[in-house]
Amino acid sequence: LFPVFARARENSRRASCLSNEKQLALATLQYVQDNDERFPGTYTSGDQITWMDRIRPYVQGGTSKKSQLFFCPSDTK
């Protein structure tokens, strides 16, 4: 019985991860649309802003610095 529950839990995590990826893709596309068709870079001249920081305002609940959207629930790291 436990393997069935473990499999169901992993399938739920997988669906959550896929949903996170979709949200990140949509946020990136919104960023691109608002910024002259340019994708968010990793760093710009002396700037320490990451791509995650750049698209954070476009994600749901984007004000949180520890947004779980950027991490897969199955990731153990």
C-alpha positions in Angstrom: 0.0 0.0 0.0 2.9 2.4 0.8 4.3 2.3 -2.8 0.9 3.4 -4.1 1.0 6.5 -1.9 4.6 7.2 -2.7 3.8 7.0 -6.4 0.8 9.3 -6.0 2.8 11.8 -4.0 5.6 11.9 -6.7 3.0 12.3 -9.5 1.6 15.3 -7.5 5.1 16.8 -7.2 5.7 16.3 -10.9 2.5 18.1 -11.7 3.4 21.0 -9.4 6.9 21.2 -11.0 5.3 21.4 -14.5 3.0 24.1 -13.3 5.9 26.1 -11.9 7.7 25.8 -15.3 4.7 27.1 -17.1 4.4 30.1 -14.8 8.1 30.9 -15.2 7.7 30.7 -19.0 4.7 33.0 -19.0 6.4 35.5 -16.7 9.5 35.5 -19.0 7.3 36.2 -22.0 5.6 39.1 -20.1 9.0 40.5 -19.2 10.1 40.2 -22.9 7.0 42.0 -24.0 7.5 44.9 -21.6 11.3 45.2 -22.3 11.6 45.8 -26.0 11.6 42.1 -26.9 14.7 41.4 -24.8 15.1 38.4 -22.6 16.2 38.9 -19.0 20.0 38.5 -18.9 21.9 37.0 -16.0 24.0 40.1 -15.2 24.5 43.5 -16.8 27.5 45.8 -16.4 28.3 45.7 -12.7 24.7 44.8 -11.9 24.0 41.9 -9.5 20.4 41.2 -10.6 19.6 37.7 -11.7 17.0 36.6 -14.3 14.9 35.4 -11.4 14.9 38.9 -9.8 14.0 40.4 -13.2 10.9 38.2 -13.8 9.8 38.1 -10.1 7.3 41.0 -10.5 5.6 39.0 -13.2 5.1 35.8 -11.3 2.1 35.1 -9.0 3.1 36.0 -5.5 6.2 37.7 -6.9 6.9 39.9 -3.9 8.3 37.0 -1.8 12.0 36.5 -2.0 11.7 32.8 -1.2 9.2 32.0 -3.9 8.8 28.3 -4.2 8.0 28.8 -7.9 11.7 28.7 -8.7 12.2 25.2 -7.2 10.9 21.8 -8.1 9.2 20.1 -5.1 11.0 16.9 -5.8 14.4 18.5 -5.7 16.2 17.4 -2.6 19.0 20.0 -2.7 
